[in-house]
């Protein structure tokens, strides 16, 4: 089972939240959109470090 799990698939799995945040930041009309996206990325990074 683990031999079938490529590290690239794991990378894609971890990158999914980033794609959603970048989409929201680039399509927003709020000039502070990138600043608002900073908090969720820090929270996600902290959760991944704990796991």
BALUM-756763 format. One record per atom (N, C-alpha, C): residue number from 1; atom name; residue in three letters; x, y, z. Coordinates in nm, 3 decimals, always signed. Last residue first. Layout:
<recs>
- n, atom, res, x, y, z
- NUM, CA, ALA, X, Y, Z
...
</recs>
This chain:
<recs>
- n, atom, res, x, y, z
- 51, N, UNK, +0.104, +1.739, +1.359
- 51, CA, UNK, +0.080, +1.602, +1.313
- 51, C, UNK, +0.212, +1.538, +1.285
- 50, N, UNK, +0.223, +1.984, +1.403
- 50, CA, UNK, +0.178, +1.905, +1.519
- 50, C, UNK, +0.158, +1.760, +1.479
- 49, N, UNK, +0.263, +2.075, +1.146
- 49, CA, UNK, +0.381, +2.052, +1.231
- 49, C, UNK, +0.343, +1.967, +1.353
- 48, N, UNK, +0.002, +2.103, +1.057
- 48, CA, UNK, +0.086, +2.003, +0.994
- 48, C, UNK, +0.212, +1.975, +1.077
- 47, N, UNK, -0.083, +2.316, +1.221
- 47, CA, UNK, -0.147, +2.184, +1.232
- 47, C, UNK, -0.061, +2.075, +1.171
- 46, N, UNK, +0.083, +2.521, +1.125
- 46, CA, UNK, +0.095, +2.477, +1.264
- 46, C, UNK, +0.030, +2.340, +1.284
- 45, N, UNK, -0.013, +2.547, +0.863
- 45, CA, UNK, +0.127, +2.505, +0.886
- 45, C, UNK, +0.146, +2.455, +1.028
- 44, N, UNK, -0.271, +2.639, +0.912
- 44, CA, UNK, -0.252, +2.509, +0.846
- 44, C, UNK, -0.110, +2.458, +0.870
- 43, N, UNK, -0.212, +2.887, +1.027
- 43, CA, UNK, -0.286, +2.786, +1.103
- 43, C, UNK, -0.269, +2.647, +1.044
- 42, N, UNK, -0.087, +3.014, +0.813
- 42, CA, UNK, -0.013, +2.989, +0.937
- 42, C, UNK, -0.081, +2.884, +1.023
- 41, N, UNK, -0.298, +3.027, +0.634
- 41, CA, UNK, -0.178, +2.951, +0.598
- 41, C, UNK, -0.094, +2.922, +0.720
- 40, N, UNK, -0.488, +3.191, +0.763
- 40, CA, UNK, -0.516, +3.048, +0.743
- 40, C, UNK, -0.392, +2.967, +0.705
- 39, N, UNK, -0.334, +3.444, +0.762
- 39, CA, UNK, -0.372, +3.375, +0.886
- 39, C, UNK, -0.406, +3.227, +0.862
- 38, N, UNK, -0.308, +3.527, +0.493
- 38, CA, UNK, -0.190, +3.490, +0.571
- 38, C, UNK, -0.225, +3.411, +0.696
- 37, N, UNK, -0.528, +3.623, +0.371
- 37, CA, UNK, -0.493, +3.484, +0.342
- 37, C, UNK, -0.376, +3.437, +0.427
- 36, N, UNK, -0.529, +3.890, +0.439
- 36, CA, UNK, -0.631, +3.804, +0.499
- 36, C, UNK, -0.602, +3.656, +0.477
- 35, N, UNK, -0.325, +3.977, +0.273
- 35, CA, UNK, -0.306, +3.985, +0.418
- 35, C, UNK, -0.407, +3.896, +0.491
- 34, N, UNK, -0.447, +3.946, +0.029
- 34, CA, UNK, -0.329, +3.864, +0.060
- 34, C, UNK, -0.299, +3.866, +0.209
- 33, N, UNK, -0.652, +4.138, +0.047
- 33, CA, UNK, -0.685, +3.995, +0.034
- 33, C, UNK, -0.566, +3.907, +0.069
- 32, N, UNK, -0.670, +4.411, +0.061
- 32, CA, UNK, -0.599, +4.341, +0.169
- 32, C, UNK, -0.621, +4.190, +0.163
- 31, N, UNK, -0.834, +4.502, -0.140
- 31, CA, UNK, -0.690, +4.523, -0.154
- 31, C, UNK, -0.607, +4.451, -0.045
- 30, N, UNK, -1.088, +4.299, -0.268
- 30, CA, UNK, -1.036, +4.360, -0.147
- 30, C, UNK, -0.885, +4.379, -0.160
- 29, N, UNK, -1.169, +4.150, -0.472
- 29, CA, UNK, -1.154, +4.293, -0.502
- 29, C, UNK, -1.101, +4.368, -0.380
- 28, N, UNK, -1.029, +3.829, -0.549
- 28, CA, UNK, -1.094, +3.922, -0.457
- 28, C, UNK, -1.072, +4.066, -0.503
- 27, N, UNK, -0.882, +3.654, -0.695
- 27, CA, UNK, -1.011, +3.695, -0.750
- 27, C, UNK, -1.084, +3.795, -0.663
- 26, N, UNK, -0.651, +3.606, -0.547
- 26, CA, UNK, -0.638, +3.666, -0.679
- 26, C, UNK, -0.770, +3.713, -0.737
- 25, N, UNK, -0.752, +3.487, -0.311
- 25, CA, UNK, -0.674, +3.612, -0.304
- 25, C, UNK, -0.668, +3.682, -0.440
- 24, N, UNK, -0.880, +3.255, -0.402
- 24, CA, UNK, -0.957, +3.358, -0.331
- 24, C, UNK, -0.882, +3.491, -0.329
- 23, N, UNK, -0.661, +3.124, -0.514
- 23, CA, UNK, -0.776, +3.158, -0.597
- 23, C, UNK, -0.857, +3.269, -0.532
- 22, N, UNK, -0.503, +3.088, -0.287
- 22, CA, UNK, -0.456, +3.172, -0.395
- 22, C, UNK, -0.569, +3.214, -0.488
- 21, N, UNK, -0.666, +2.911, -0.139
- 21, CA, UNK, -0.634, +3.044, -0.086
- 21, C, UNK, -0.585, +3.138, -0.195
- 20, N, UNK, -0.672, +2.686, -0.309
- 20, CA, UNK, -0.796, +2.754, -0.273
- 20, C, UNK, -0.769, +2.896, -0.221
- 19, N, UNK, -0.402, +2.618, -0.318
- 19, CA, UNK, -0.472, +2.654, -0.441
- 19, C, UNK, -0.600, +2.730, -0.411
- 18, N, UNK, -0.358, +2.554, -0.049
- 18, CA, UNK, -0.291, +2.670, -0.107
- 18, C, UNK, -0.358, +2.714, -0.236
- 17, N, UNK, -0.503, +2.317, -0.015
- 17, CA, UNK, -0.547, +2.439, +0.054
- 17, C, UNK, -0.481, +2.566, -0.003
- 16, N, UNK, -0.342, +2.146, -0.194
- 16, CA, UNK, -0.482, +2.182, -0.222
- 16, C, UNK, -0.530, +2.305, -0.146
- 15, N, UNK, -0.093, +2.064, -0.112
- 15, CA, UNK, -0.101, +2.189, -0.186
- 15, C, UNK, -0.245, +2.233, -0.213
- 14, N, UNK, -0.122, +1.813, -0.001
- 14, CA, UNK, -0.089, +1.924, +0.088
- 14, C, UNK, -0.100, +2.059, +0.019
- 13, N, UNK, -0.174, +1.671, -0.238
- 13, CA, UNK, -0.272, +1.674, -0.130
- 13, C, UNK, -0.246, +1.791, -0.036
- 12, N, UNK, +0.066, +1.702, -0.374
- 12, CA, UNK, -0.057, +1.760, -0.430
- 12, C, UNK, -0.164, +1.771, -0.322
- 11, N, UNK, +0.233, +1.554, -0.205
- 11, CA, UNK, +0.258, +1.696, -0.226
- 11, C, UNK, +0.134, +1.765, -0.280
- 10, N, UNK, +0.123, +1.303, -0.241
- 10, CA, UNK, +0.118, +1.363, -0.108
- 10, C, UNK, +0.141, +1.514, -0.118
- 9, N, UNK, +0.190, +1.261, -0.505
- 9, CA, UNK, +0.047, +1.268, -0.468
- 9, C, UNK, +0.031, +1.331, -0.331
- 8, N, UNK, +0.467, +1.250, -0.476
- 8, CA, UNK, +0.408, +1.359, -0.554
- 8, C, UNK, +0.259, +1.373, -0.526
- 7, N, UNK, +0.524, +1.019, -0.342
- 7, CA, UNK, +0.541, +1.147, -0.270
- 7, C, UNK, +0.481, +1.265, -0.345
- 6, N, UNK, +0.276, +0.766, -0.397
- 6, CA, UNK, +0.388, +0.846, -0.446
- 6, C, UNK, +0.402, +0.973, -0.363
- 5, N, UNK, +0.185, +0.479, -0.281
- 5, CA, UNK, +0.163, +0.620, -0.247
- 5, C, UNK, +0.286, +0.700, -0.286
- 4, N, UNK, +0.267, +0.223, -0.321
- 4, CA, UNK, +0.183, +0.282, -0.426
- 4, C, UNK, +0.159, +0.430, -0.401
- 3, N, UNK, +0.393, +0.159, -0.089
- 3, CA, UNK, +0.477, +0.172, -0.207
- 3, C, UNK, +0.398, +0.235, -0.322
- 2, N, UNK, +0.184, +0.132, +0.089
- 2, CA, UNK, +0.265, +0.252, +0.097
- 2, C, UNK, +0.356, +0.269, -0.024
- 1, N, UNK, +0.084, -0.120, +0.000
- 1, CA, UNK, +0.000, +0.000, +0.000
- 1, C, UNK, +0.087, +0.125, +0.000
</recs>
